[in-house]
Amino acid sequence: MSRNILGLHALVLHADFPANTPERAAFRAHLVNVARALREIEHTEDGEPKPDAEASAIPACLAGFKGFAPMSDAGSTH
């Protein structure tokens, strides 16, 4: 993985735009989850892996996407 993603989480976390509509507020909340996932990916790529943190951060930002099922739910029938 390219090291150019290091620090990207901070740019996403501090994206500066007014969250003056419900959609923008929801998008900002989504960006916070994306930034958390990026930070955990950066830790892993930097040689400081936290497998549990990365494993929970990535699904947190993908949970609302149609067709995404966390690995632990892949075989679930509910």
JOZIPE-V496865 format. One record per residue. N is the residue number from 1. RES is the residue in three letters. PHI is phi as a letter, one per 40 degrees, with the letter a starting at -180 (none if undefined). D_FIRST is the distance of its C-alpha to the first C-alpha in Angstrom with 1 decimal. Layout:
N:RES:PHI:D_FIRST / N:RES:PHI:D_FIRST
This chain:
1:MET:none:0.0 / 2:SER:c:3.7 / 3:ARG:c:6.4 / 4:ASN:c:8.6 / 5:ILE:c:8.7 / 6:LEU:c:10.5 / 7:GLY:g:14.0 / 8:LEU:c:13.7 / 9:HIS:d:15.5 / 10:ALA:c:18.5 / 11:LEU:c:18.9 / 12:VAL:c:19.0 / 13:LEU:c:21.3 / 14:HIS:b:23.6 / 15:ALA:d:23.9 / 16:ASP:b:27.5 / 17:PHE:a:29.6 / 18:PRO:c:32.8 / 19:ALA:c:32.6 / 20:ASN:c:36.2 / 21:THR:b:36.2 / 22:PRO:d:35.3 / 23:GLU:c:32.5 / 24:ARG:c:31.0 / 25:ALA:c:31.4 / 26:ALA:c:29.7 / 27:PHE:c:26.8 / 28:ARG:c:26.6 / 29:ALA:c:26.6 / 30:HIS:c:23.8 / 31:LEU:c:21.7 / 32:VAL:c:22.4 / 33:ASN:c:20.9 / 34:VAL:c:17.8 / 35:ALA:c:17.5 / 36:ARG:c:18.0 / 37:ALA:c:15.3 / 38:LEU:c:12.8 / 39:ARG:c:14.2 / 40:GLU:c:13.8 / 41:ILE:c:10.1 / 42:GLU:d:10.0 / 43:HIS:d:12.3 / 44:THR:c:10.4 / 45:GLU:c:7.3 / 46:ASP:c:10.3 / 47:GLY:g:12.0 / 48:GLU:b:14.5 / 49:PRO:c:14.0 / 50:LYS:b:16.8 / 51:PRO:d:16.6 / 52:ASP:c:19.7 / 53:ALA:c:18.7 / 54:GLU:c:15.4 / 55:ALA:c:17.5 / 56:SER:c:20.1 / 57:ALA:c:18.4 / 58:ILE:c:16.5 / 59:PRO:c:19.7 / 60:ALA:c:21.8 / 61:CYS:c:20.4 / 62:LEU:b:20.5 / 63:ALA:d:24.0 / 64:GLY:c:26.0 / 65:PHE:c:24.4 / 66:LYS:d:26.6 / 67:GLY:g:25.4 / 68:PHE:c:22.9 / 69:ALA:b:24.0 / 70:PRO:d:22.4 / 71:MET:d:21.9 / 72:SER:c:24.9 / 73:ASP:c:27.0 / 74:ALA:d:26.0 / 75:GLY:c:29.2 / 76:SER:c:31.4 / 77:THR:b:34.5 / 78:HIS:c:35.3
